[in-house]
């Protein structure tokens, strides 16, 4: 195996996935931006596995850019953490397949709580998509590994789409560098912003 050639192919595969994701941005995306902008509570990201890891990162990004957000692990949600979700929240339910059992088990309790649910999936006709008020769907031709199994391209796409929403919302709110510094006073970024202030 040509190791360097294969490494480049993986990056190319993920790049192609991002191009597809960008081309698929449509009115559903706009509706979700508006839903989150008008949210009176917080944005709750939930998922398991690699989608869960991406959800944690997106919650942190949204929060640092001025949109109140948390991550609730789907499995833990079924053992008490659903108490973190309130009726005024928007819950972004992340599952590439749209059939992840831990995610689907949350649907009925979330309906009773009364929050708005957004399906974030590559399968627009999945059980998850059919049971959420809004759909954030993306195209996935294949994962980057030869088995077409490891969440690679799908994870990169979820991250990029989520980042695009978080950044767009911050600009709509006219989020400033001083606002960013308020939430991020530590580290090299905090030091850089303090110097500017």
MIMITOR-483652 format. One record per residue (C-alpha): residue in three letters; x, z, y. Coordinates in pm, whole numbers, plus 50000, padded with zeros to 5 digits. Example, Ala and Ser with C-alpha at 12.3 -4.5 7.8 and 13.67 -1.06 7.14 Angstrom:
<nodes>
ala512305078049550 ser513675071449894 
</nodes>
This chain:
<nodes>
unk500005000050000 unk501194991750350 unk500695026150507 unk501025015650870 unk498694986050818 unk496075008350656 unk496345034350936 unk495715007051194 unk492734994150993 unk491105028451002 unk491455029951380 unk490134994351408 unk487135003251192 unk486315032751414 unk486815011651728 unk484364985851593 unk481875013751528 unk482155025051889 unk481544989752013 unk478344988051806 unk477275021951943 unk477835010852301 unk475854978952248 unk472944998652102 unk472385021152406 unk468735015152494 unk465615030552649 unk465595058552389 unk468925069752532 unk467445069952882 unk464455090152763 unk466725116252604 unk468815118952921 unk465605125753114 unk464385150852854 unk467615170652876 unk467725167853255 unk464215182753272 unk464895209353009 unk463925243953136 unk465925261252865 unk469125251352688 unk470315223052466 unk470785234552108 unk472945212951882 unk472555218051509 unk474075202851198 unk476155209650887 unk479425195350760 unk481205170750988 unk478075166151201 unk478145203551258 unk481765202151374 unk480835174551620 unk477825194951733 unk480075224651815 unk482315202552026 unk479375186652208 unk477835220452289 unk481175231152439 unk481465198852639 unk477905200952775 unk478435237352875 unk481725230053052 unk480025201853244 unk477135222953370 unk474425218453105 unk473575250852926 unk474195244052556 unk474905262152230 unk475535253151867 unk473445267851585 unk474605260551230 unk471675246551035 unk472245268750731 unk472615300250942 unk469485290651134 unk467485296350815 unk468875331650789 unk467955344751133 unk469765322751384 unk466525304251465 unk465965334251691 unk468425317751930 unk465955289251988 unk463195292752246 unk460125270952321 unk461685256752638 unk464825244452456 unk465735209452338 unk467175209151985 unk469455179951894 unk469355177051515 unk472455159151389 unk472475141651051 unk473995107750980 unk471645102050685 unk468635118750843 unk467995134650504 unk470245165350513 unk468215192650345 unk469415221350564 unk468395201550874 unk465015191650731 unk464285228050640 unk464445236251012 unk461675212451112 unk458595233751038 unk459985265751196 unk461025245951505 unk457515231251530 unk456135266651530 unk458635277351797 unk457415248252009 unk460705233552129 unk461395196452163 unk463355180551878 unk465725150751903 unk466875133351585 unk470505121851615 unk471035098751317 unk471995064051198 unk468725060851002 unk465815053851236 unk463285055050949 unk464605087350796 unk462595118950736 unk464385135251029 unk463585106651266 unk459915107151167 unk459615144351238 unk461195146251582 unk459645138051917 unk462625117152021 unk465215095951843 unk468865090151929 unk469835064051671 unk473125045851627 unk474295017451406 unk476805024151131 unk478144994950931 unk480505015950721 unk482805045850722 unk486535040050769 unk487645051250421 unk487765026950129 unk485085046649944 unk482735043850245 unk481935080750200 unk483985103250429 unk482305109850766 unk484855091950984 unk483355063851190 unk479975081351196 unk481575113151335 unk483445093551604 unk480225075851705 unk478275108551729 unk481035123651941 unk481195093852177 unk477435091252226 unk477165128752281 unk480025128152531 unk478365099252715 unk475185119852758 unk477045151152868 unk479155132453123 unk476205112353255 unk474155144053303 unk476975161053491 unk477225131753731 unk473455131053780 unk473715167953878 unk476625159854113 unk478775184253917 unk481985189854116 unk485555199754030 unk484815233954178 unk481825237353946 unk484115227953659 unk486645254053772 unk483905280653775 unk483345274653402 unk486975266953319 unk489285290353513 unk491825293653231 unk494565271753089 unk496365242653250 unk493095227153373 unk492115259353547 unk495545262253705 unk495405226353826 unk491955231153981 unk492965264254141 unk495895246854309 unk493545220154446 unk491175246754580 
</nodes>
